[in-house]
């Protein structure tokens, strides 16, 4: 586990640089996730196969879970808009920082960023935590570490969103043991959130 924690520190350093140097976010963030993909594959290649073949179950559960997760975020956003607290500004700020604005941003999101997050946080890190501490604690701890890695944005809404999504995707991964499923779920969620119906109205 010592090596795992070293990689966790490295992940935070990479993400901190990406989030803090906002002008270079779309350059640094894909590079950071590509590095984490390489680390994950290198560390896990002996222990288990990379990905099983996509099947109808993975696709169905991925689309359904990603859509439900987005619906939860949408309802939460609508509630926050009615509350007398300045929380919506954090959501607006989030879109300014991480919202794709060029075609290649979407390519990087689909091919590197989304898979990279699932490779590192669920397939590699959470699997290590589950093996050592059990499924419940492994999922919760993995989600917390995933959320804390977003603290560098200074945006509490993103940290809370990452914690929520981390629990959902972590639970899905433990349940079905399918990297394909959680990547599809993450992709569908991001399509809703960033393309179809962004939460910035």
Secondary structure, 3 states (H helix, E strand, C coil): CHHHHHHHHHHHHHHHHHHHCHHHHHHHHHHHHHHHHHHHHHHHCCCCCCCCCCCHHHHHHHHHHHHHHHHHHHHHHHHHHHCCCCCHHHHHHHHHHHCCCCHHHHHHHHHHHHHHHHHHHHHHHHHHHHHHHCHHHHHHHHHHHHHHCCHHHCCHHHHHHHHHHHHHHHHHHHHHCCHHHHHHHHHHHHHHHHHHCCCCC
